[in-house]
Amino acid sequence: MVTFRVVTIFPAIIRAYVGESILKRAIAADLIDVTVHDLRDYATDKHKTVDDYPYGGGAGMVMKPDPFFRVIEEQWPDRQSRRVVLLSPKGRTFTQDRALSFSRETRQTILLCGRYEAIDERVREALVDDEVSIGDYVLTGGELPALVIIDAVARLVPGVLGDSRSSAEDSFSCGLLDYPHYTRPEIFRGMTVPPVLLSGHHSEIERWRRIQSLRHTLERRPELLERLEMSQEDRKILKELKEEST
Ligand code: ADE
């Protein structure tokens, strides 16, 4: 089972999100397991302090090392069976590929959520196996990134989504952006559904979808095409799409 252990000073944020919808069901069905650990419970002074002023001066506070060491050493003393992941804008960027590798992880995934300006570097040095960013922007803490990872990983665990094809066909899963989708009614406020989708002709529908995926990727994320394994047919379609746009 994929197991997430979240260390945070805001446990309610994590519990609120994993307590709803698909994640709630996945947890109830024992497909994933999420536990939340309040970092303040591992502070030793009577005020439960988890941050302090930075050595060398400067703006903002730094998260103290001691509570992180205590929670990890008490809860998950065996290094072999844990993978400690620090959420931070300095980490390697999270992608669909990385979500897939998290979904196959057999160790417990421990997500450390930072707050304030920074975390004492010795936490990184001695405890952290992997540092992950969810994108090139700075948030107020690691809780949303932790939830982003749990959410993206959970939906790849077999059984979590109703239909396993729905994650296989996602944007990025095959290296391309998703194609457009339509549902009833056939005409909505004068806007129609592409006739091929109503034709019942499966190979034509597949081809139309492939063209749309290639078109959207070319227009919005052309760099994704450089890494794509393309068929002859894909190359032909792309050539036509490029000619169309010039
Ligand atoms: N903490 C603050 N910003 C972050 C980001 N972009 N990714 C991961 N953790 C963060």
Boltz pocket constraint, residues with backbone or C-beta under 6 A from the ligand:
constraints:
  - pocket:
      binder: B
      contacts: [[A, 87], [A, 88], [A, 89], [A, 114], [A, 132], [A, 133], [A, 134], [A, 135], [A, 136], [A, 137], [A, 138], [A, 139], [A, 140], [A, 141], [A, 142], [A, 145]]
      max_distance: 6.0
